[in-house]
Amino acid sequence: MRVLDNHTGEWIYLDINLIAAVLLITGQLTMNGIFIQPTGGFSIPLQGPITGGRRLVGKSNSKVSTFIVDSIDFIIALLLIFGQISVRGTLISSGYFSIIVSGPIFGAPKTEVSEEAKKEFFEHLGVFFKGERS
């Protein structure tokens, strides 16, 4: 049975996006700002208790404001699940890190696995699967 195929890279991206969506829905991540890109798009950093940061809540623990924050997190989770945005990387700071998401709906190009990166990935990973290569 072949363990790796040509779509493994895409599945890894999908898994990362789904994990981020679950963390948003469960309150472990929340939107924590916005980064404007020089190319005209924007990205959203996500952080929370799981990344060493704080969970964003409404000012003075306002239930309405917290509901709005939770609604935005839910919308971001849906965008991740349906592939409209994806995890782009991390921003590491002193004591915490943020997971950065963006995509075509935010004016950034879609993240795709290049053939060269895919080939290199399988060459390095193939050692662990008894010499199997894609």
Backbone hydrogen bonds, N-H to C=O, Kabsch-Sander energy under -0.5 kcal/mol:
donor,donor_aa,acceptor,acceptor_aa,energy
8,T,5,D,-1.5
11,W,7,H,-2.1
12,I,8,T,-2.3
13,Y,9,G,-1.9
14,L,10,E,-2.4
15,D,11,W,-2.8
16,I,12,I,-2.3
17,N,13,Y,-2.4
18,L,14,L,-2.6
19,I,15,D,-2.4
20,A,16,I,-2.2
21,A,17,N,-2.2
22,V,18,L,-2.4
23,L,19,I,-2.3
24,L,20,A,-2.0
25,I,21,A,-2.5
26,T,22,V,-2.3
27,G,24,L,-1.0
28,Q,23,L,-1.9
29,L,23,L,-1.7
30,T,47,Q,-1.6
32,N,45,P,-2.6
35,F,43,S,-3.1
36,I,34,I,-0.5
37,Q,35,F,-0.5
37,Q,41,G,-2.9
40,G,37,Q,-2.0
42,F,106,F,-1.8
43,S,35,F,-2.5
44,I,101,V,-2.8
46,L,99,I,-2.6
47,Q,30,T,-2.3
50,I,28,Q,-1.0
51,T,48,G,-1.6
52,G,49,P,-1.1
53,G,48,G,-2.1
61,N,58,G,-1.8
62,S,59,K,-1.5
66,T,62,S,-2.5
67,F,63,K,-2.1
68,I,64,V,-2.1
69,V,65,S,-2.3
70,D,66,T,-2.7
71,S,67,F,-2.3
72,I,68,I,-2.3
73,D,69,V,-2.4
74,F,70,D,-2.2
75,I,71,S,-2.3
76,I,72,I,-2.4
77,A,73,D,-2.4
78,L,74,F,-2.4
79,L,75,I,-2.4
80,L,76,I,-2.1
81,I,77,A,-2.6
82,F,78,L,-2.6
83,G,80,L,-1.0
84,Q,79,L,-2.1
85,I,79,L,-1.3
86,S,102,S,-2.9
88,R,100,I,-3.7
89,G,100,I,-1.2
91,L,98,S,-2.4
92,I,90,T,-0.5
93,S,96,Y,-2.6
95,G,93,S,-0.8
96,Y,93,S,-0.5
97,F,51,T,-1.7
98,S,91,L,-2.5
99,I,46,L,-2.8
100,I,89,G,-3.0
100,I,98,S,-0.6
101,V,44,I,-2.4
102,S,86,S,-2.0
105,I,84,Q,-1.1
106,F,103,G,-1.9
107,G,104,P,-1.7
108,A,103,G,-2.2
112,E,110,K,-0.5
114,S,112,E,-0.6
118,K,114,S,-2.4
119,K,115,E,-2.4
120,E,116,E,-2.4
121,F,117,A,-2.5
122,F,118,K,-2.3
123,E,119,K,-2.0
124,H,120,E,-2.2
125,L,121,F,-2.6
126,G,122,F,-2.1
127,V,123,E,-0.5
127,V,124,H,-0.6
128,F,125,L,-1.5
129,F,125,L,-0.6
129,F,126,G,-1.0
130,K,127,V,-0.8
131,G,126,G,-1.5
132,E,126,G,-0.6
132,E,129,F,-1.4
